Amino acid sequence: MPETPAETIAVERIQTGVRLEKQLVKVLKALSEHKDMTLGELLEGVVLHALEGKQPFSKETLALIAQLREIYGLQLDASSSHRLRDKKGA
């Protein structure tokens, strides 16, 4: 039986040492701040949606993300995902 949005689920969270592209982190942090949630909560939601092949963001949120991408200079897109590499010395 699907849960209603009001129900909460107790989970055990762990600290992780994930490295992400700098501008992407800036956009995600700004979005999580706008949504009044932690960066971890935002990433959990995005990943859970992706694992089910669902769109995690509304049209309004996608418009905000487009603005944040412009502000923070994020030019990467989904087609970039398999071509990323660390800069030398990074």
Order of alpha helices (4+ residues) and beta strands (2+ residues): alpha-alpha-alpha
